[in-house]
Amino acid sequence: MGNDNTKTLYLDIGRHLMQDDAPSVYLNGIHDDKQFRQYPFDMLYRLKSTKQSLAHHPEGNVWNHTMLVVDEAARVKLKSKNPEVFMWAALLHDIGKPSATTVRKGKITSYDHDKLGARLCKEFMLAFTEDVNFADEVSRLVRYHMQILFVVKSLPFADIEGMRRETDIREVALLGLCDRLGRGNCDKSGEENNIKLFLQKCNVSPIVYT
């Protein structure tokens, strides 16, 4: 378990995730704090130095993207069946990217960051809580957050049955919408339609987001 100082920071982050209209304000304020560079917060600290393809992420690095995602998530968290799980998943959804990101043939890629992220997410949560079920719920949302793309595009990585077995597809859809909207110059209407198509392909009833 974390020490008293890091545990306090964890609790403070959780409070801001649940209470703030824009948690990014607080999170940006603590990013350069000494404690934020300590384990396990260093997993989040590294997001700022992790580049992304500007074609897909004009907002820049993974930290910038994550801040947009947590703010989107804060707007819809009450639509989640477990807002606390949902908000932590929004913050940690790309925690696997620093280790997974590489340059292949001149392109920035982060293959399998969802799978790696699920493991790191659980490690992060269990550094502060003994609630294994809570840590599992967060990590499973992280594990499946890329399924929106995989299912909609009928890619071989799509795993509808795995989602259905291990998590709630509607929760994946809600997080996925925030992930897709957390980008510079996104097409909100188009992304909402992608989520509807995802739910249709998963044989799950649509969700009203607005």
C-alpha positions as CSV (number, residue, x, y, z in Angstrom):
1,M,0.0,0.0,0.0
2,G,1.1,3.6,-0.6
3,N,2.6,5.7,2.1
4,D,0.5,8.4,3.9
5,N,1.5,11.2,1.5
6,T,0.8,9.2,-1.7
7,K,-2.5,7.8,-0.2
8,T,-3.6,11.3,0.5
9,L,-2.9,12.3,-3.1
10,Y,-4.8,9.3,-4.3
11,L,-7.8,10.2,-2.2
12,D,-7.6,13.9,-3.3
13,I,-7.6,12.8,-7.0
14,G,-10.6,10.6,-6.4
15,R,-12.5,13.4,-4.7
16,H,-11.8,15.8,-7.6
17,L,-12.7,13.1,-10.2
18,M,-16.1,12.7,-8.5
19,Q,-16.8,16.4,-7.6
20,D,-15.3,18.6,-10.2
21,D,-17.0,19.7,-13.4
22,A,-13.5,19.8,-15.0
23,P,-11.1,17.5,-13.1
24,S,-8.3,18.4,-15.5
25,V,-7.8,21.8,-13.7
26,Y,-6.8,20.0,-10.5
27,L,-4.8,17.3,-12.3
28,N,-2.8,19.7,-14.4
29,G,-2.1,21.6,-11.2
30,I,-0.5,18.6,-9.5
31,H,1.3,17.1,-12.6
32,D,4.7,18.6,-11.6
33,D,4.3,18.0,-7.9
34,K,7.2,15.8,-6.5
35,Q,4.8,13.2,-5.3
36,F,3.3,12.8,-8.8
37,R,6.7,11.6,-10.0
38,Q,6.7,8.8,-7.4
39,Y,5.4,5.3,-7.9
40,P,2.7,4.6,-8.9
41,F,1.8,8.1,-9.9
42,D,4.8,8.1,-12.2
43,M,2.7,5.9,-14.5
44,L,0.5,9.0,-15.1
45,Y,3.4,11.4,-15.0
46,R,4.9,9.7,-18.0
47,L,1.8,10.3,-20.1
48,K,3.0,13.9,-20.8
49,S,6.2,12.8,-22.5
50,T,4.4,10.1,-24.6
51,K,3.7,11.4,-28.1
52,Q,0.8,10.4,-30.3
53,S,0.0,10.5,-34.0
54,L,-1.2,14.1,-34.7
55,A,-3.4,12.7,-37.4
56,H,-5.5,10.9,-34.8
57,H,-4.7,13.1,-31.8
58,P,-4.2,16.7,-32.8
59,E,-4.3,17.6,-29.1
60,G,-0.8,16.2,-28.7
61,N,0.6,14.0,-26.0
62,V,-1.3,11.3,-24.0
63,W,-1.6,13.5,-21.0
64,N,-3.4,16.2,-23.0
65,H,-5.7,13.6,-24.4
66,T,-6.4,12.1,-21.0
67,M,-7.3,15.5,-19.6
68,L,-9.9,16.0,-22.3
69,V,-11.2,12.5,-21.6
70,V,-11.7,13.0,-17.9
71,D,-13.5,16.3,-18.5
72,E,-15.8,14.6,-21.0
73,A,-16.3,11.7,-18.5
74,A,-17.2,14.2,-15.7
75,R,-20.1,15.5,-17.8
76,V,-21.7,12.0,-18.2
77,K,-20.5,10.2,-15.1
78,L,-24.0,10.0,-13.6
79,K,-25.1,7.9,-16.6
80,S,-22.6,5.3,-15.4
81,K,-23.8,2.5,-13.1
82,N,-20.7,3.1,-11.0
83,P,-19.4,6.7,-11.5
84,E,-16.3,6.1,-9.3
85,V,-15.2,3.1,-11.3
86,F,-16.0,5.0,-14.5
87,M,-14.0,8.1,-13.6
88,W,-10.9,6.2,-12.5
89,A,-11.1,4.2,-15.8
90,A,-11.2,7.5,-17.7
91,L,-8.1,8.7,-15.9
92,L,-6.2,5.5,-16.3
93,H,-7.5,4.3,-19.7
94,D,-4.2,5.0,-21.6
95,I,-1.8,4.2,-18.7
96,G,-0.3,1.5,-20.9
97,K,0.7,3.9,-23.7
98,P,4.1,5.0,-22.3
99,S,5.4,1.4,-22.4
100,A,3.6,0.4,-25.5
101,T,4.3,3.4,-27.7
102,T,7.0,3.0,-30.4
103,V,7.7,4.3,-33.9
104,R,7.1,1.7,-36.7
105,K,8.0,2.7,-40.3
106,G,7.8,6.4,-39.3
107,K,4.5,6.1,-37.6
108,I,3.8,6.3,-33.8
109,T,1.9,3.2,-32.6
110,S,0.8,1.9,-29.3
111,Y,-0.3,-1.7,-30.0
112,D,-1.8,-3.6,-27.1
113,H,-1.7,-0.6,-24.8
114,D,-5.2,-1.7,-23.7
115,K,-4.0,-5.1,-22.4
116,L,-0.9,-3.7,-20.8
117,G,-2.9,-0.8,-19.4
118,A,-5.3,-3.2,-17.7
119,R,-2.4,-4.8,-15.8
120,L,-0.8,-1.5,-14.9
121,C,-4.2,-0.1,-13.9
122,K,-4.8,-2.9,-11.4
123,E,-1.3,-2.5,-10.0
124,F,-1.9,1.3,-9.6
125,M,-5.3,0.8,-7.8
126,L,-4.0,-2.0,-5.5
127,A,-1.2,0.3,-4.3
128,F,-3.9,2.2,-2.5
129,T,-7.0,0.0,-2.0
130,E,-7.6,-3.5,-0.7
131,D,-10.9,-3.6,-2.7
132,V,-9.8,-6.0,-5.4
133,N,-13.3,-6.0,-7.0
134,F,-13.1,-2.2,-7.4
135,A,-9.6,-2.5,-8.9
136,D,-10.8,-5.3,-11.2
137,E,-13.8,-3.3,-12.5
138,V,-11.6,-0.3,-13.3
139,S,-9.0,-2.5,-15.1
140,R,-11.6,-4.3,-17.1
141,L,-13.0,-1.1,-18.5
142,V,-9.4,-0.1,-19.4
143,R,-8.8,-3.5,-21.0
144,Y,-11.8,-3.1,-23.3
145,H,-11.8,0.6,-24.1
146,M,-10.4,0.0,-27.6
147,Q,-13.2,-2.3,-28.5
148,I,-15.2,0.6,-30.0
149,L,-12.8,0.8,-32.8
150,F,-12.2,-2.9,-33.2
151,V,-15.9,-3.8,-33.3
152,V,-17.1,-0.9,-35.5
153,K,-14.3,-1.7,-38.1
154,S,-14.8,-5.4,-37.7
155,L,-11.2,-5.9,-36.9
156,P,-9.9,-9.3,-35.7
157,F,-9.1,-7.9,-32.3
158,A,-12.9,-7.4,-31.6
159,D,-14.0,-9.5,-28.6
160,I,-17.6,-9.0,-27.9
161,E,-18.0,-12.1,-25.9
162,G,-15.0,-11.2,-23.7
163,M,-16.6,-7.8,-23.0
164,R,-19.9,-9.4,-22.2
165,R,-18.3,-11.9,-19.9
166,E,-15.9,-9.6,-18.1
167,T,-17.5,-6.1,-18.0
168,D,-20.6,-4.1,-19.0
169,I,-20.7,-3.3,-22.7
170,R,-22.8,-0.1,-22.0
171,E,-20.1,1.1,-19.6
172,V,-17.5,0.4,-22.3
173,A,-19.6,2.4,-24.7
174,L,-19.8,5.4,-22.3
175,L,-16.1,5.4,-21.7
176,G,-15.4,4.9,-25.4
177,L,-17.5,7.9,-26.3
178,C,-15.5,10.1,-23.9
179,D,-12.3,8.6,-25.3
180,R,-13.4,9.5,-28.8
181,L,-14.5,13.0,-27.9
182,G,-11.3,13.7,-26.0
183,R,-9.5,14.6,-29.1
184,G,-8.8,17.9,-30.9
185,N,-11.4,18.8,-33.6
186,C,-13.5,15.7,-33.0
187,D,-16.8,15.2,-34.8
188,K,-19.2,14.8,-31.9
189,S,-22.1,13.6,-34.1
190,G,-20.0,11.2,-36.0
191,E,-18.5,9.7,-32.8
192,E,-22.0,9.3,-31.2
193,N,-23.0,7.5,-34.4
194,N,-20.0,5.2,-34.0
195,I,-21.1,4.4,-30.5
196,K,-24.6,3.6,-31.7
197,L,-23.1,1.3,-34.3
198,F,-20.9,-0.4,-31.7
199,L,-23.9,-1.1,-29.5
200,Q,-25.9,-2.4,-32.4
201,K,-23.1,-4.8,-33.4
202,C,-23.0,-6.0,-29.7
203,N,-26.8,-6.4,-29.7
204,V,-27.1,-3.9,-26.8
205,S,-29.8,-1.3,-26.6
206,P,-28.8,2.3,-27.4
207,I,-27.9,4.9,-24.7
208,V,-29.1,8.5,-24.6
209,Y,-26.0,10.5,-23.8
210,T,-27.3,14.0,-23.9
